Amino acid sequence: MATLVVDARGRITLCKELLQHLDVEPGGKIEIVKLPHGRIEIRAAKTAGRISDAFGMLKRTSNRTLTVEQINGRTAKGKTGHR
């Protein structure tokens, strides 16, 4: 358990260990949810993601090329291979 100190302006600072636990980096955002009986929940804010998360997503795993007809045929079958 961590104990935090409230400064004169009513702010608190989360220690590095807690930020790492939340997987929040500098500049990141957190959400505070009010719960009953004077409790709160602190969690990492859901984000749209970073552009760097998409790098490599479309990377080809082979050097083989497909014709337009092959691509259309595979698309028509869908992911399961069944029409």
SVG drawing of the C-alpha trace seen along z (x, -y; Angstrom):
<svg xmlns="http://www.w3.org/2000/svg" viewBox="-22 -26 32 50">
<polyline fill="none" stroke="black" stroke-width="0.4" points="0.0,0.0 1.3,-3.5 0.6,-6.6 0.4,-9.8 0.7,-13.4 -1.7,-16.1 0.1,-19.4 -1.2,-22.9 -3.0,-23.1 -4.8,-19.8 -2.7,-17.8 -1.1,-14.4 1.8,-12.8 1.7,-9.1 5.1,-7.5 6.9,-5.8 6.0,-2.3 2.3,-3.0 2.5,-4.6 4.4,-1.6 1.8,0.7 -0.9,-1.3 1.3,-1.2 1.1,-5.0 4.0,-6.9 4.8,-10.7 2.1,-12.6 -0.3,-9.7 -3.8,-10.0 -5.5,-8.3 -9.2,-8.1 -10.6,-8.6 -13.9,-6.8 -15.9,-7.8 -17.1,-4.8 -19.5,-4.6 -18.3,-5.2 -15.6,-7.8 -13.6,-5.4 -12.1,-6.0 -10.6,-3.8 -7.6,-5.0 -7.0,-3.4 -5.2,-4.1 -7.4,-6.0 -8.4,-4.2 -6.6,-5.8 -7.0,-5.4 -3.4,-4.1 -0.3,-5.4 0.6,-5.5 3.7,-3.5 1.5,-0.6 0.4,-0.1 4.0,0.3 4.5,3.7 0.8,4.6 0.7,5.0 4.2,6.5 4.3,9.3 5.4,12.7 6.3,14.0 7.7,12.6 4.8,14.2 2.5,11.9 -1.1,12.5 -3.1,11.5 -6.3,9.5 -8.3,12.6 -6.6,14.5 -7.2,11.7 -10.9,11.5 -11.3,15.2 -9.8,15.3 -11.9,12.3 -15.1,14.0 -14.3,17.1 -13.7,15.1 -11.5,16.0 -12.8,19.5 -12.2,20.5 -15.9,21.3 -18.3,19.3"/>
</svg>
